[in-house]
Each structure stands twice: as structure tokens, then as C-alpha cells.
């Protein structure tokens, strides 16, 4: 249960197990007092969506960090902050990342 059916795979979608721990995502969802119950399919979808979001943010941060002459191999928090400030799809994250430790 919670796994995509074979028809989704036949249409070209990838059927892979989430990399994020589903139990932890479920625990985070249950921490919200307004949410009483959540189906396994919903938890799976939220887990995959979080993975895809982090993957996109990482790739975009890497691209923003490497706009200079020398290619960087390591992302730093400052690179992610720069990405959130320069790309409109991440505008909602502006100010949410703590840069006091860097």
C-alpha cells in the first residue's frame, strides 16, 4: 500500500521507494494538531514531493553558485540563500534560512 501502481510505471513514471524516511514524515504530519488522520498514500505523496523539492533546490543552488568563473564542488548555506534570493520560485524561503552561523 502506498506504492504507485504498475500503470504509472508503464506511462513512464519512475517507481522508486522514497529516500526520505516515511515514518519521520508521518510523525511530522501528526505533529500538526489540526490533522487527525492521514492515509498512507498521502504520506507517500508528501514524502516524494519533499524529495523533489529538495532535489530542485539543490540543483538550482548549485547552478546559481557556479555562475562565476571557477566551478564549485561544494554547496554552502550562502549558496542556498543566494538561490532563494535570486530565483522567484523560492521567494517564499527568503528570510527563513538562518545565516547567523556562517
Rosetta blueprint (number, residue, H / E / L):
1 X L
2 X L
3 X L
4 X L
5 X L
6 X H
7 X H
8 X H
9 X H
10 X H
11 X L
12 X L
13 X L
14 X L
15 X L
16 X L
17 X L
18 X L
19 X L
20 X L
21 X L
22 X H
23 X H
24 X H
25 X H
26 X H
27 X H
28 X H
29 X H
30 X H
31 X L
32 X L
33 X L
34 X L
35 X L
36 X L
37 X L
38 X L
39 X L
40 X H
41 X H
42 X H
43 X H
44 X H
45 X H
46 X H
47 X H
48 X H
49 X H
50 X H
51 X H
52 X H
53 X H
54 X H
55 X H
56 X H
57 X H
58 X H
59 X H
60 X H
61 X H
62 X H
63 X H
64 X H
65 X H
66 X L
67 X L
68 X L
69 X L
70 X L
71 X L
72 X L
73 X L
74 X L
75 X L
76 X L
77 X H
78 X H
79 X H
80 X H
81 X H
82 X H
83 X H
84 X H
85 X H
86 X H
87 X L
88 X H
89 X H
90 X H
91 X H
92 X H
93 X H
94 X L
95 X L
96 X L
97 X L
98 X L
99 X L
100 X L
101 X L
102 X L
